[in-house]
Amino acid sequence: MTDAAFKLVSVEDYLRAERDSPTRHEYIDGFVYAQAGASRAHNIITSNLHVALHGPARRAGCQVFQSDMKVRVTPTRYHYPDLVVSCGPPGEDEYTETAPCLIVEVLSESTRAADQNYKAERYRELPSLQAYLMVDSARRAAALYRRTPEGWVFEVVAERIQLPCPPVELMLELIYEGVTF
């Protein structure tokens, strides 16, 4: 008899293997998924956002992590957002963020559906999360989920984005600086 095509992996085995892996993997309910590389536009957008958020985040006592900090969304789900801002104390694991206040995903053709649907839903379940920003890498467009006292509000970004954490206003022009479509 042959082995199953997909094997369930424990959280402990995933976390142990991920520390030494040259490839990033997301973990969803026992299954491990390798992460692909990103386009030039995706990388420029992510870098622009990191630079724009770094100063305001540090002044607010927060940290900005780019691409390689995984987020524990639930005890059995781990993702690698493109950017994570955290203002709380570090958790017990140097490789995992558990209380982000901002998550940013840069959308590509291969990740768009998951980022806009599945991940948007899961991320908004995090009690610490104040905003989830999605920035398109194929065209100049962005959208934001913002937590309010009444619940989550969805906003399509026209020209500027007001983020609650860190408290900063970003212009789409800055986010897309250096990107050609």
N, C-alpha and C positions, 0 to 999 in steps of 0.2 A: 504494500500500500504506500502511496506517496504522501508527502507532507502537505498540509493545507496551504493554499496560496497565500492566505493571510493568517498570521499568528497573533494572538493576543499577547501584549507585553504589559507587565505590571508597571505602575508609576515609578516604583523604585528602580527597576531595570532601565526604564526610559531615561530617568534623570542621571543615573550612573553612566550609561552609554553616551548620552548627549554631551557630557563634560569633555570627553575625549574625541568626539566626532569632528572631522573637518567639514562636515555638511550639517546644516541646521535641519531639524525635524520638528514638526508640530505633532502633538499627541492628542488624540481624540478618542476617549472611551476605550482605551486599550490598543488602538491602532496608531502606527507611526507613519507620518507622511513627510517625505523629503521636500525641501524648499528649493525652488529654482532661482537662478540668478535674475538680475533686473536690468532693464534697458538703460541707456544713457539718460533719457528724459527722467525716468524714475529716480535715478541716482542724483541728478542735479536738483530735482524738486526736494528730495529728502535732505540733501545737504543744505539747500537754501532754508528749509524749515528749521533744521538743527541750529544753524547760525542765528536765525531770527529769534528762536526761543531760548537759546542758551543764556544770554544776559538777563532777560526778565525772570527766567526760572531761578537762576542763582541768587538774584536780588530777593526773590520770594522764599529762599531757603530750599529750593527744589533742585532736582537733577534731571537732565535730559539724556535719554539713552537712545541710540540709533541702531536699529536692525538686529543687534545680537543679544538684546535682553529679552528673555522670554517672559510672558505674563501667564500666571496661573489664573485661569478664568473660573474654573471649578476644580475640585480635587482630582478630576480625571480629564481635564482639558487644558492644554498649554499651547499658546500661540506666540509667534514672533512678529509683533507689529513693526511697522517701519520706524515709528518714533513713539517713545513712552516718556511721559513726565510724571515724576513721583515726588511728593513733598513730605512723605512720612519717613520714619526711621527705616533703615534697611531691615529686611526680613532675615530669617535664619539661613537662607540660601543665597550665596553671592551671585548666582546665575539666574535667579527668578525674582520678578517683581510681583507682589500680591496686592498692592494698593495704589494703582496709578490714578492720577486725577485727569490726565489727558492721554488719549491714544490716537495716533494718526496712522492711517493706511493710505498709501499711494496706489491708486487703482490701475491695474493693467488688464489687458484682455483676458488673461488666464486667471486673475484673482477677483475681477470685478463682482461677479455674482456672489461669491462667498463673502467678500468684504462688505457688500451692501446689504446682504440678507443675514446669513448665518452668523457671521462675526458681529455685525451691528447688534443683533439681538443678544448674543452672549455677552459682549462687552458691557452693554447697558445694564446687565445684572450685577455688575461689580458695584458694591456700595460706595466705594471711594471715587468712582468715575464721575467727573463733572462734565466732560465733553468728549465726543468721538468725532474726529474730523476725517473726511474722505476727500482726497485730492486726486483728480483724474490725470493720468500721465499721457493720454492720447489727445486731449483737447483742454482748453482753459476752462475748467469747471471744478467747483468744490461744493460740498454739502457738509452740514454740521448737525449732529445731535447734541443738544444742550440740556442738562438737567435743570429743572426749575422746581420750586416748591410744589407746583401742581403736577409735575411729572416731566417726561421727556418731550422736547419740542424739536421738530425737524426744520432746518433752515437751508434754503439754497443760497449759496454765496454769490452776490453780484460783483462787488469790487473789493470789499473789506470784510474781515472776520474779526469779531470781538471774542476772544477766548477768556474763559473765567480762570483757567489755571494753566500756565501762569497768566495773571491779568495783563493782557497785551492785545493790541489791535494789529492785525497783519493785512497787508494789501496783496491781492492776487498778483499784481505786477511784480512784487518782490519774490513771491513763491515761484513764479515761472521765469524769473530772470535767467537768461542763458539757454532756455529751452526753445527749440525750433520744431514746429509741426509740419 
